[in-house]
Amino acid sequence: MDERWKWFKNCLGALDGTHIKVNVLEANKPRYRNRKSDITTNVLGVVAPDMQFIYVLAGWEGSAANSRVFRDALFYNGFSVPQSHYYLCDAGYMNCEGFLAPYRGQKYHLSEFNPHNQPSTAQEFFNMKHSQARNVIERAFGVLKARWEILRGRSFYPIKTQGRIITACCLLHNHIRRVMVVDPIDEIEDQNILGVDGKTIHYIETNDAWGRWRINLHKKCGTNGGEDITLDNCNHFSMCEAVCCNIDFILLMYLCSYIRVVHVCLLVQVIFYF
């Protein structure tokens, strides 16, 4: 088991949003202009611990907040979480049942921790472990954009087609993750160390029970006073696997037709794989 995930029992992966440059009509540019003044679409991505995408929602305007895109996915676009399971998310999302966020007001980013600046409280230790595991979504986005040049520059396809291109790139990314033992692009990006029966979560709201659950989890990861915070203080957790579904060959080829495929050998592999 990956050391980064053993702390989080029943965690299915991590989610976050990313901005990808797009081309839209002049009248629509204000809606697609993000905080950096770039014309983008805000894409919600959800990945499993093995860095394969299990849900993608592309097409939202760049001006939309991550939380708004997230609510749209949960309420109207088929994203759900099996009961008693959850995803890791950053502090920009609500800490509620099904979605585990870090503690606000505490150190969180991996760059804030180093051999000379170790966590001093149980909450900081929890945040560090949370960040190490949630980093999988950052790496997935990084590898995705590094591999597909069409995602790094502005495309001149219609916005609906651009959304399909993003989806196709994610599907090909998953295929590469399954068939390549070592992904050289992943090696560059990695700078830092579902088939479940039952009810699913289709709503988001804070509650005391979930807050207490997070407190109990961080207590298992270290003492409240910050003393003797070591690996031995943490329980070893198991991970619930996400189910990978086969993609219809014709659909995949249709989506791939929109992409400037750099790796010709990959396309051959896709053909023979299906």
Secondary structure, DSSP 8 states (H G I E B T S, - for coil): --TTTTTSTTEEEEEEEEEEE----GGGHHHHB-TTS-BEEEEEEEE-TTS-EEEEEEEEETTS-HHHHHHHHHHHSS--EETT-EEE--TTS--BTTEE---TTS--SGGG-BTTB---SHHHHHHHHHHHHHHHHHHHHHHHHHH-GGGTS---S-HHHHHHHHHHHHHHHHHHHHH-SS-HHHHHH--------S-EE------HHHHHHHHHHHHHTS-TTS-S--GGGS--------------HHHHHHHHTTS--S-HHHHHHHHHH-
